[in-house]
Amino acid sequence: MRLPLAFLLTNRLAVVVVAAENTEMQCTSQSSKTSAWNNIIFAGIAFSAVGYAEYVLTILNIYFPVEYPASYTSQVSSRVSDSLLVGAIVGQISLGIVSDRVGREVGLIITTILTIVGTALCAGAYGYHNSSNGLFWALVVYRGIVGVGIGGEYPCATTNASEATEETNYRKRGLYVCLVSNVSFVLGGIACMIAQLILFKIFGITNMEPVWRISFGLGVIPMLTVFYFRLKMFNSRKYREEAIRKNPPYLLVLKEYAFRLIGTCGSWFVYDFVAFSNGIFGGTLVEQLIHAETFESEIFQATYYTIILALFAIPGAVVGALTIDRLGRKLQQIIGFVGSAIFAIIIGAAYPQVKSSVGAFITLYGIFNFFGNFGAGSALGLIPAEIYPTAVRATCYGISAAVGKAGGAIGTQVFRPIMNHFGGESSINGPRAVFIISGGLSLIGAVITWVFIPEFKRISLDKEDEKFRALLREHGFAMERIGMIDKKDDAIVAMNDEVAGTEKIS
């Protein structure tokens, strides 16, 4: 039987439309994957800026007292350094909430703007009537702005990168997130100090102002690189599907995830608290290595050795990124804490012998630093980005990171009096006490990790979101409030349904 011409034309048109829709869906899928890779790559660039900002004073603290001996006292140095820390805590908590309630892209744009503006202000800072005291008060304020910006990168960029792996390969999420967080952070810090050394060589130690201004200013470059992309970016697919933008059930979240929050907050607190001993160890080692006849030579040697010590962080960070998807986050963090504890106690127990041998000092420092970056240094930035549901992931991440920063601040205030009580930094018993206590605290960090943190190796983020949805249903939550799929996504979903229906008919 011959079919009517109109039927044949209509059927042919339907085939063409279905083919076109399939092609468009493939392009959309490819575009989504490209966007996911961009999110991961630009998160790494942004974290190099975070490392740069946190390391920029490491070398400048050697030179500011030379350029401004009357104004840059130890109290002023602490204020300038602590302002970044306080700002980071504010940014981690507030922008973590913004990232969950308003959107990942909004949080990331805010962090980028704050970091760029704060860094530019630092580079152009002046005191009232060219007062050096006013200059450093200005730096306190401007560094605080930078702190809020880079603090926001922790919950915003890391969670966004973690969610992007769902569209690439979630089984390698540990590798990708560690590369864009810990490894990029370390490389950014080292790049900062190398740039400063080059500037010192160009301008000399007697012309410090262009050195520190350009040092601050260079920190703008990586954030300007990501700014355009972030203006064009979209929220991750996971966020668009799972967001709860109005009245999230925080009490229910706290009740359900309090155990995990103890794990991520507690282990991060211990890690940053103990990191102070690493700073003492590095400073003592630099003093041991310097043998200079002139003041200028002494300053340059201090710079060289500070950079060399920073390089010790690279092996632990890289190996940690390569092994974390095999060993698992929990086991690797425990190994890192236990390794740090063992070598901290060894250093403390044998401190007189260690201090008198440069070779032993460098070897033990390298191993001690390796375990710190291999374990908690790698895992802590990843664990909160995957063990919490998407709807509150950035909030819980920000709280965990902020508690960690608070641990670092408290550690600085607590360890210094302890060291002074036992004879001070130049004594034997002062640093010895700090290292032995640090070893004990690291063991506590291992116990916290073992008890409170679940393993999430090679598990899709969908699993936790499904459990969270079931919890919300059980407590009568209005499920229609979940998600923020836009019109473009609705069109794609409808297109999928139409294609599926056509295939069934045929």
Sequence and secondary structure as in RCSB ss.txt:
>XXXX:A:sequence
MRLPLAFLLTNRLAVVVVAAENTEMQCTSQSSKTSAWNNIIFAGIAFSAVGYAEYVLTILNIYFPVEYPASYTSQ
VSSRVSDSLLVGAIVGQISLGIVSDRVGREVGLIITTILTIVGTALCAGAYGYHNSSNGLFWALVVYRGIVGVGI
GGEYPCATTNASEATEETNYRKRGLYVCLVSNVSFVLGGIACMIAQLILFKIFGITNMEPVWRISFGLGVIPMLT
VFYFRLKMFNSRKYREEAIRKNPPYLLVLKEYAFRLIGTCGSWFVYDFVAFSNGIFGGTLVEQLIHAETFESEIF
QATYYTIILALFAIPGAVVGALTIDRLGRKLQQIIGFVGSAIFAIIIGAAYPQVKSSVGAFITLYGIFNFFGNFG
AGSALGLIPAEIYPTAVRATCYGISAAVGKAGGAIGTQVFRPIMNHFGGESSINGPRAVFIISGGLSLIGAVITW
VFIPEFKRISLDKEDEKFRALLREHGFAMERIGMIDKKDDAIVAMNDEVAGTEKIS
>XXXX:A:secstr
    HHHHHHHHHHHHHHHHHHHHHHHHHHHHHHHHHHHHHHHHHHHHHHHHHHHHHHHHHHHHHHHSTTT  HH
HHHHHHHHHHHHHHHHHHHHHHHHHHT HHHHHHHHHHHHHHHHHHHHT   GGG HHHHHHHHHHHHHHHHHHH
HHHHHHHHHHHHHHGGGT GGGHHHHHHIIIIIHHHHHHHHHHHHHHHHHHHH TT HHHHHHHHHHHTHHHHHH
HHHHHHH    HHHHHH   SS  HHHHHHHHHHHHHHHHHHHHHHHHHHHHHHHHHHHHHHHH   SSHHHHHH
HHHHHHHHHHHTHHHHHHHHHHHHHHH HHHHHHHHHHHHHHHHHHHHHTHHHHHH HHHHHHHHHHHHHHHHHT
HHHHTTTGGGTSS GGGHHHHHHHHHHHHHHHHHHHHHHHHHHHHHTT TTSSHHHHHHHHHHHHHHHHHHHHHH
HH    TT  HHHHHHHHHHHHHHTT  GGGS    HHHHHHHHHHHHHHHHHHH 
